[in-house]
Amino acid sequence: MNVTLAELGRVHFIGIGGAGMSGIARILLGRGVPVSGSDAKDSAGLAELRALGGQVYTGHAAENLGDAQTVVISTAIRTSNPELLAATEAGLRILHRSEALAAAMAEDTVVAVAGTHGKTTTTSMITVLLREAGLDPSFAIGATVPALGVNAASGSGGIFIAEADESDGSFLNYQPQIAVLTNAEPDHLDHYGTGEAVMQAFTDFIGLLPADGLLVACADDAGSAALAAKAAESGTRVRSYGRAPGAEVRLVRDRLEFEGQSFELRLNVPGEYNALNAAAAFAVAVELGVAAEIALAGLAKFTGAARRFELKGEIAGVRVFDDYAHHPTELRAALTAARTVAGDHRVHVLFQPHLFSRTREFAAEFAQALELADTAIVLDIFPAREDPIAGVSSELITAQTPKAELASSSEQGVTQVVSQAGAGDIILTIGAGDVTRLGADILAALELRSKELRSSELRASEQSGSEG
């Protein structure tokens, strides 16, 4: 449904506390649209929206709708939700969150970042780069970015940077001027059914570009490269990036080559995948008129996004990181980065599979990726929106690699991973579910172990002194 910003009227968000929903609400408030919303429980995010002028309720009830004219939902909202039932009965306009975001950015030059992996980081890099270049873009990102302080904001620069999520096909509601495709491979088969359907969705996304639009595509990824070649044949302007020969924005060791010039690429985030993400961000920036040197200086200021190999703390020489990876390719990339950061020390993983369907489809690939770690503890599957599937559990993964052990509980997983880590090692909590909260528990357990060790050493020293 194509709706203009002026047509929205008062907008009510069901589940306004979610990362994507709260970001869109923040943008609409910044653009003068009256916003209300509700969520199951209160949070700091809801308090921030109230401070911005939103009318936000804790708990779901039909009366929360008030005089709303438009209701925004995400895929996670059940049809039995009392507010959704009331909105349907009243005949209110009901939009998926992607449709609300499309309305918010309809008057801007839109850069939509799609791909199976790397969307959040690439969108974040582009946004930080453009802000460092003196532009004031609007943005909607799937995670909070420390350098930005938020995951979404309404800017005045006439450019909108949006993370385009393919998980439910809703990214086809956008109208980008520049489309970025970081990679393309099968995922979200619970929605699409087949890998072919996934690739068709990416094809359709590219097809949203206008005649004068630009596709920025990774030449190193087979899926992205194939889709870009197909798009070029149909007349779409394509700018490729990567290490592959012929890439227009080409990575050569730690340098970036573009239009006959070679530049040093300085990044504060590890991993080959981040070098590729940076090349994509650079390609977008120069298309928007940013000088190459200024774009590279902006990239050097990027320090990461929340839950993307995010350092949570260090105790007694053990560094604890957290990552959102929930696909085998992402898991492999995160562990490769961890091995680079750990150097000669060990990498310990606490992994939480996400979705029964994804675990069923990719159990062997998850097991293979976990072999990059020195030790791996696997938690129960985080179900998210799914009901259990008979015969599908985390044991499908642990049974296929001797590197992985199954934890009976989150508490046991924390205990196990801490017991295996020594000074200089890395512990990585990883997954798209609530495993992220265990970073604090791991740090607390490391602190307790450190205190007990110091106390033991002190007692031994005192005993040795008394015997002397």
N, C-alpha and C positions, 0 to 999 in steps of 0.2 A: 504494500500500500504506500503510494507516494503522498506524503503529507508535508506541507511547508511548516516552518517554525511558527508562523502567525496563526496557522489553523489548529495548533495543538490545544490552545486554551490552558486551563489548569490541568497539570499532569500528575497522576498518582502512580507511584512505583510499588508493585507488590514484590517484596523481597529486596528492598532498597539498600540493605546492608551489604549485599554481594559486591565484589570488586568491580565487575563490569557495570552493574546497575548504579552503584553509588557514583561512579565516574561520570556516567551520562547525566545523572541528576545534578552533579556539580556543574557540568557544562551548561545545562539548561538554566540553572540558577544564575550563572554568570552572564547569560544572554537575556536575562529579564523575564524568563518564563516562570510563573508560579508553580511550585512543586510541593507535593506531599508524598508520603510513603509509609510503609510499615515493614517490620522485620520481626522474626520470631523472638529475638532477644536484643537487648540494648548493647551498644558498643561505642568505642571511641569514634568510629566512623560516623555513626548516627549523630553523635554530639556535634561533630564538625559540620554536618549538613544542617542541623538546627541553627548553628552559629551563622551559617550562610543565608538563613532565611527560610529553610525548608520546614514544613510541618510534618514531623516524623513521629510515628506511633510504635510502641512495643506491643507485639501481638497482632494477630489478624482478625479483623471484624468488619462486617459489611458497612457499619457506620463510618469507618475510617475513610471511605471514598469521598465523603462530603459532597462538594459541588464539582468534582472532577469531571472533565469532558473527555479526557484521554487516559487510558490505563495502560501501563507498560509492564510486560512480564518477560521472564526468561524461560528457557526450556525446562528449568528446574521446578517451575510452579505447577503444582498438581491441579487438575481440573476441578477437584473438590474444594479448593481454597475458597473460603466464604466471600472474600472480596472479589475474586474472579467470577464466582457464581452471581453475585449481586451486580457486577458490571455487565455481565452477559444479559441478565434479565432486564436491566435498565437500557440496554441497547447502546451502551457507551462504545466509543472507538477503542479497540484493543490492539495494541501494537507489540510486536516482539521488540526486544531492546535494540536490535540492529536497525529496525525501522525508525525508532526514535532517534538513534544516533545519526542515521542518514538524513533525517529532517534537520538535525542540529548543524550538520556540516554542508548542507546543500548549496550554500552561497560561497563556499570557500574552494580553493584549489586543493583537491583531496589527494593525499598520498596514502594508499592502502597497502599494508604489508601482510602478505599471506605466505603460507608454507607450512609443511608438516612440523617443522622445528625452527626455532630461532626467531619467531615473530616478535616476541616480547622484547628481546634484547635489541633486535634491529630497529624496531619502532622507537625504543628508548634512545638508542644511539643517534638516530636521525633527529629526534626532538632536542636532545642535549646539544648536538652539533649546531642546529639552526638557532637555538637560543644563544649559544656562544658567539655565533656569527652576527648577532644583533637583531635577528628576526624575532617575532613574538608569535610562534605558531600555537594553534589550539591542538590538543592531543588527547587521545584516549588509548590507554595502555593496560594490558592485563595484569600489571603489578606496579606497586609503588617504586619509584626511582629515587634513590637517595639524593641525587643531584637536583631533582625537581621538587622533592618533598611530598608529591602526590602522584596519583596515577592518571589524572585527567584534569584539564583546565581549559578555560575559554580564553584564547589570545586575541590580539588585535591585528595580527599580521596577514590575515586573509589566506593562510595556509593551514590545513588540518591534517595531522598525522594520525592515522588510525590503525590499530592492530586489527586485522581482518581474520576472524576465527572461522575456520572451515568446518568445525566439529558437527554442526547441525545444518550446514548449508546456508546459514543466514548471511554470510559475507557477500552473497549475491544481491543483497539489497543496496549495496553501495554503488556510487558513481565516481570512480577514481579518474584522475587525470594522469597520475603515475601509479602503476601497480608494481609491487615488488614481489617476486617469487623466490624465496630462499631455498626451497627444495620441494619435492613432491613425491610422496610414496604412500602406500595404503596405511590408513589409520581410521579410527572411528567407524569401524565396520558394523557396530551396533546400529548406526544411523544409515550408512550407505549400502551395506550388504556385501559389496564386492570392491576389489581394488580398482576395477575399471570404472565404477561409478565415482570413486574418489577422484580419479584423474579427469573424468568428464566435468566434475564440479570445478576443478582448477581451470580447465579449458573455458568453461562458461565465465569464470571470474575474469580471465584475460579478455574475453569477448566484451566485457563491460566498458573497456577503454574507448574513448572517442577517436575519431580519425587522426587527431593530432596528439594523441596520448603516447605514453612511453611505458614499455615493459622493461623492468630491471630484473634480470634473471641470472641465477647462479649457473655458470658453465661447468662447474665441477660435479654437480649433481645430475645423475642420468635422467631422472624424471623432469626436473626443471629444464634441462637442456633440450629434451625432446619436445616439451610443450612450447619452449621459446622458438625452436626451429619451425614448428608448425604455425605459430603465430606470425613469424616473419614471412612465411610463404603466403599468408593471407593478407599481407600488407601492413601488419603492425610494426611500429618502430621498436626495436629491441636494443638494449644496452646490456651486454653480458659482463659478468665479473667472476673472478676466481683465479686459480693457478693454471687452468687449462690453456694451452696455446691458442691464440686467437681471441682470448677474452679482451674486451675493450678496456675494462678496468682490471689490470692484471697484477696479481700478487707474485712477486719474485723474492723469495726468502723474506726478509723483513722490510721490503720496500714495495711501493705501489707505483705502477707504471700506467700513465694515461696520456694520450695524445702526444706521444713522443717524449714525454718528460718522466723523470723518475723521482719519487719522493720517499723520504723515510716515514715508515708507519710506526708511531709510538703509541702503545696501548697500555692501559692499567688493568686489563682483564686478561686472564690466561686462556689458552686453547686455540687450536686452529680454527674452530668454528667461529670464534670471536673475530679472528682476522678476516674471515669471509663476511661476517656480519658488518664489519667496519667498511669493507670494500663496497658493500651494497649501500650503506649510508652515504659514503663518499659519492657514489654514482648519482644518488638522488639529489644531494646537495649541489653538485655542479650543474645538474639540470635546472635547478631552481635559481641559478645565477650566483652561487657562492664560489668565491675564488678557491682554487685547490689548496693553497697554503692555509687559508682560514679554516677550510673544512678539516684539514688534518690537525690543526691546533685544537679545534673543537672536539675531535675524537679523542685526543690525548686527555681531555678533561672527564671523560666518561669513566665512572668507577663501578658500574654494574647496576643491575636491577634486583629488586627483592626476590629471593628464592631462585636466583640464577647464579650458582656457585658463590653464594653469599657467606662471607665469614661471620659466624655468630659469636666467636670468642676463642681465647686460647688460655689454657690452664696447664701449668707444669710442662710447657713445651708441646702440648697436644693441641692442634688447631682443629676446630669444629666448623664445618661448612654445611650449608643446606642448599639443595637444588630441587627444582620442580620437575625434573625429567620423569616422564612416564611412558615413554616409547623406547624400544630397544636401541634405536639410533641415538636418541638423546642420552640414554644411560651410558652408552659407549663413549659418547663425546665428553660427558661430565667426568667419567672415570679416567679418560685419557688426559684431560686437563688436570685432574687430581694427581695423577702419576707425575706429571711435569712439575707441579708445585711441590710435591713431596720429595722429589729428588731421590736420594738413596734410602729414604725412609719408607714406611709401609702405609698403605691405604686400607682403611676399614670402612665397610659400608653397612648402613642400616636402611634396608630398602623396603618400601611398602608398595606392592602392586596396586594399580588403580583400575577398577572395573573388572568384573568377572569375564566379560566378553573379550577384553583386550588380553587378559591373562591367558584365556583359552587359545586365542589366535597366535600369540607371540611367546608362549612359555619357553620354547627352545631358544629363541633369540635372546630373551632376558637372561637365561642361564649362561649363554655364551658370553654376553656382555659382562656379567658379574665375575667372570674368570679374569678380568683385568684387575680386580681387587686382590688384596692379599687375604682378606677375610670378608665374608658377607653374611649378614644376618637378615633373614627375610621375615617380615611381619605378615599378618593376615591381610587379605585383599581389602582395600577401601572400596566399598560398594558404590559410593556417590549416588547416582540416580537409578542404579540397577538393583533388581532383585537377584538373589543367589541363583546360580545355574548348577544343576546337579552334576557332581563329579569335578567341579572346578574349584580349586583351592591353590594356595601358594605352594603346596607340595608338587604341583605340576612343574614348578621352576626348580625347587631344591633337589628334586629327584634326578635332575639332568646335569648336575655339576657337583663335584666333591667340595668345591669352594664355598658352597652356601649351606647354611643351617637354618632351620625353621625355629622361630621364637614362639613360645607358647603365649606370650603376652608382650605388650609394649614395655612393661617394667623389666621383664626378663631380657628383652632385646637390648635395652639400655645397659643393664648389668653386664651382659655378654660383650658388647662392643667396647665398653670401657675397660673391661678386664684384659682385653687383647692389645690395647694401645699403649705405646711408650713415647717418651720424649722424641719430638721430631716427626711423629706420625700424624696422619690426617684421619679424622673421622668425618664421614659424609652421610648425612641423613638425606634420603632422596625419595621422591614420589610426589604425586599431585594431591594427596590426601592430607590427613592431619599429622603425618609423621613430622611435619615442620615444627610442631610444638615440643618434640623430644630433644631438640637441640639444647634447650634450657635445662632439661633433666640431665643430659649428658654432661654439661658443664658443671652442674651441681655435684654430680657423682665424681667427676674428676677433681673438683675442689675438696670434697670430703676425703677422697683417697690421698690427695696431696697432704692434707692436714694430718691424717692418720700416720702417714709415712714420716712427716716431720716430728710428730710426737714420739713415734717409735725410735727414731734416730736420737732424739733428745734423751729419752729414757736410757737408751743404750750407752750414750755418752756419760750420763750421770752415774750409771752403774759402773762403767769402766773407771771413772774418776774415783768412786768410793773404794773400789777394789785396789786402786793404786795407793 
